[in-house]
Amino acid sequence: MSFRGRMRRRHGMCGAHHQGHCCRLEHLGPGARAVIETLTCQGGSKRKLLSLGMIPGKEVTCLRGAGGSGLCVRVGTSEFFINSDMARQIQVRYVS
């Protein structure tokens, strides 16, 4: 199987928005809830996300998208904006 085929299939799962499926945070739509699975970034970016409460196992809710520039999310009682580059580095699993 080619590299493109693998990516297409994985992205298809992300677009399904079914409970238990994993995808990147950037794919959450407004109102969608998910649990943070992993942070794929390193160094300062990872420390920043962890300090914001983006900890594996925590629930995150997408409040609204901001086009291609990022999205507004809620983690616990905190609400903040995540740019699209950082949102790509956060793997989440949909919850009902």
C-alpha positions in Angstrom: 0.0 0.0 0.0 1.3 3.4 -0.8 1.9 6.2 1.6 -1.0 8.2 0.1 -3.4 5.3 0.6 -2.6 5.0 4.3 -3.0 8.7 4.9 -6.3 8.7 3.0 -7.7 5.9 5.1 -6.6 7.5 8.4 -8.1 10.8 7.4 -11.3 9.1 6.5 -11.6 7.8 10.1 -10.9 11.3 11.4 -13.7 12.7 9.3 -16.2 10.1 10.7 -16.5 11.8 14.1 -17.5 8.5 15.7 -17.1 7.8 19.4 -13.7 6.2 20.1 -12.0 7.3 16.8 -8.8 9.2 17.0 -7.8 12.2 15.0 -6.0 15.6 15.4 -7.5 18.4 17.5 -7.7 20.5 14.4 -10.4 18.2 13.0 -12.9 18.8 15.8 -16.0 20.8 14.8 -17.9 23.3 17.0 -19.5 21.5 19.9 -17.4 18.3 19.5 -15.9 16.7 22.6 -12.9 14.5 22.8 -10.3 13.2 25.2 -6.6 14.1 24.6 -4.6 11.0 23.7 -1.1 12.3 23.0 0.9 15.4 22.3 3.3 14.9 19.4 5.3 18.1 19.9 8.5 18.5 21.9 10.3 21.1 24.0 8.8 24.5 24.6 5.6 23.7 22.6 4.9 20.7 24.7 5.5 22.6 28.0 3.2 25.4 26.8 0.4 22.9 26.0 0.8 21.1 29.3 0.7 24.4 31.2 -2.6 25.2 29.5 -4.0 22.0 30.8 -3.8 20.0 27.5 -2.9 16.9 29.4 -3.5 13.4 28.0 -6.7 12.0 29.6 -8.4 15.4 29.9 -11.5 16.2 28.0 -11.5 19.0 25.4 -14.5 20.7 23.8 -14.3 22.7 20.6 -16.2 26.0 21.1 -15.6 27.4 17.6 -13.3 27.2 14.6 -11.4 30.2 13.4 -11.0 29.1 9.8 -7.5 27.9 8.9 -5.9 29.9 11.7 -7.0 27.6 14.6 -9.8 27.0 17.0 -11.2 28.1 20.4 -11.3 25.2 22.9 -12.4 24.5 26.5 -10.3 22.3 28.8 -11.8 22.0 32.3 -12.9 25.6 33.1 -10.3 27.3 30.9 -11.1 28.6 27.4 -8.4 29.5 25.0 -7.3 29.7 21.3 -5.0 27.1 19.8 -3.4 27.9 16.5 -3.6 25.3 13.7 0.1 24.3 14.0 -0.3 23.4 17.6 -3.8 21.8 17.1 -2.1 19.4 14.5 0.2 18.1 17.2 -2.6 17.0 19.6 -4.2 13.6 19.0 -7.7 13.2 20.5 -10.3 10.5 20.7 -14.0 11.4 20.2 -16.4 10.9 23.1 -20.2 11.0 23.0 
